[in-house]
Amino acid sequence: MFISEALALGSATCIALSSMFINELNGRVPLMRLARWQLTAGLLITALAATIVGGWATLGSWQIWALAASGAVGIALASTTYFAAIYAAGPRVTALLFTLTSPFALALGYLALGETINLRQGLGVALILLGVLVAIGVRRRRPAPMIPLSDEQPIETPAPDEKRATLAGIALGAVTALGQAIGTLLARPAMASGVEPFTAMAVRSGLAVLCIWALLILPAVRRRTAPARKVDLLVAIAAAFFGPALGMSLLMAALETGDVGIVSTLSSMTPVVILPMVWLRSGRMPRPLAWAGAALAIVGTALTIA
C-alpha cells in the first residue's frame, strides 16, 4: 500500500550515502570533472540495468521526450548547480535550500496535475520540512573548502568574501531545488504510463551527459586540466551508483504511483538520514537540535504515509 512512500525514503537514503562519497572528494576534484564522472557513470549503470531487465521495451516516443526534458532540467542543470552550491555555501546551507524542492513540487503538482493532499498529509509534510530545517539549520563550526568550476587545482580555503559566496550559494541552491521539482514533474506522466525506472533514468541521464560533455568546448571549463587520480574516480563511481543510478531510479519508481508533492517531500529527508552516517564517519555525534529535527521528520513521515 505504501510502496511509493518506501521507495521515496529509499531514494533519500541512497542519495545521503552518495553525498558521503561526494564529500570525500571535496577539495580534490573540480566541479565540472565531478559532474562529468557522476553523470557518465550513472548513465552506464542505468543503461546496463535497463538492458538486463528489458526496460527499453517500455519506452514510447512521447515518454522519451518527456524524460529527456526532465533530465535536462532535473539532472544536467540541477545536479551541476547542486555541486556548485555545496562548494560555494557549504553542505549545510545547500541541504537547507534543497528542502525548497518540496513546496515547489507541491505547488507544481497542484497547478499542472491537479494533485491534492489531505489535512493529515499536509501536517506531515509541514513536520518533515520543519524537522529538516531544524536538523540542518545548526551553524557549521567552520566553512567548507571551495573547489573551482574549471578543471584546475582545487582551492583549499574558502573564498575571501564570505558574503558574496553565500549569496551565490543561496541562488545556486534555489535553482537546484526548482530544477529538481520541475524535473520530477516532467517525469511523472511518463512514469505513470509504466516506463521501467532504470530505463527512465538512462534516458534522463543521456541528455544530461551530452550537455555536460558539450561544456568542454568552453575554455573556462577545460583549462589547466590536472591529472585524475584513480582512487578519486572509483569514489565518484561509487557515489554515482548510490545517487544518480540507484537513488534516482528509486525516485522514478516512486513516481509511478505516488503524488509529486508527497514523493518529493519524503525524498527530501536526505539531510536527516545522513546524520547517523556523518556520526559513523566522523566519530562525532551531531548536536541535539539535529536529532530533534530528525524526530520531527520521522513523525511527519508517519503522518504522511499513515
JOPENOR-V39137 format. One line per field, one symbol per residue. ss: DSSP state (@ for helix, = for strand, . for the rest). phi: phi as a letter, one per 20 degrees, with the letter a starting at -180 (. if undefined). burial: b if it has 16 or more other C-alpha atoms within 10 Angstrom, else e. Layout:
# JOPENOR-V39137
ss->???
phi->???
burial->???
This chain:
# JOPENOR-V39137
ss->..@@@@@@@@@@@@@@@@@@@@@@......@@@@@@@@@@@@@@@@@@@@@@@.@@@@..@@@@@@@@@@@@@@@@@@@@@@@@@@@@@.@@@@@@@@.@@@@@@@@@@@@@@.....@@@@@@@@@@@@@@@@@@.........................@@@@@@@@@@@@@@@@@@@@@@@@@@@@@@@....@@@@@@@@@@@@@@@@@@@@@.@@@@.......@@@@@@@@@@@@@@@@@@@@@@@@@.....@@@@@@@@..@@@@@@@@@@@@@.....@@@@@@@@@@@@@@@@@@.
phi->.dffffffffffffffffffffffefndcfgfffffffffffffffffffffemfffeedffffffffffffeedgeffffffffffecnffffffffffgffffffffffedmfccefffffffffffffffffdeffffbfffdcffeecffeecfffeffffffffffffffgffffffffffegffffeoffgffffffffgfffgfffffffegfeeflfegeefffffffffffffegefffffffffffcefgfffffffefgfeffgffffffemdfgfgfffffffgffffffffdf
burial->eeebbbbbbbbbbbbbbbbbbbeebbbbbbbbbbbbbbbbbbbbbbbebbeeeebbeebeeebbbbbbbbbbbbbbbbbbbbbbbbbbbbbbbbbbbbbbbbbbbbbbbeeeeeebeeeebbbbbbbbbbbbbbbbbeeeeebbbbbbbbbbbbeeebbeeeeebbeebbbbbbbbbbbbbbbbbbbbbbbeebbbbbbbbbbbbbbbbeebeeebeeeebbeeeeeeeeebbebbbbbbbbbbbbbbbbbbbbbbbbbbbbbbbbbbbbbbbbbeebeeeeeeebeeebbebbbbbbbbbebbbe
